[in-house]
């Protein structure tokens, strides 16, 4: 993966990995909201409230929240692809790579729920239990990691 073509490939795969991870989270929240009293629409609206507070009460706030979520997901997928996947995955093997992807997204969750969201939008933190939101981020990591592993130019060793 050298040169411009290699960089384009990494960016395309990172984009797909981020979109896939973000979509998995949306699906998780949808399933969770169907099984509980939590409204997926309110979760999406609160994403908007966290980033664009003035738009939180607009009729399209939930759609904007999903759009924001997916844009942030793409950014995560791209960042992970150009760093961990491109630089470390060939050295650490498939199992360690998947563990790294899940752990990285758990770290993102911790930063979001204990540092960023309490400042930006404290109400968002209490919408769903920590366990459900952590599971959501770990699911993102597993899906993102799976996409990246399947896109690897050569098979990674299975070692851990």
Secondary structure, 3 states (H helix, E strand, C coil): CCHHHHHHHHHHHHHHHHHHHHHHHHHHHHHHHHHCCCCHHHHHHHHHHHHCHHHCCCCCHHHHHHHHHHHHHHHHHHHHHHHHHHHHHHHHCHHHHHHHHHHHHHHHHHHHHHHHHHHHCHHHHCCCCHHHHHHHHHHHHHHHHHHHHHCCCCCCCCCC
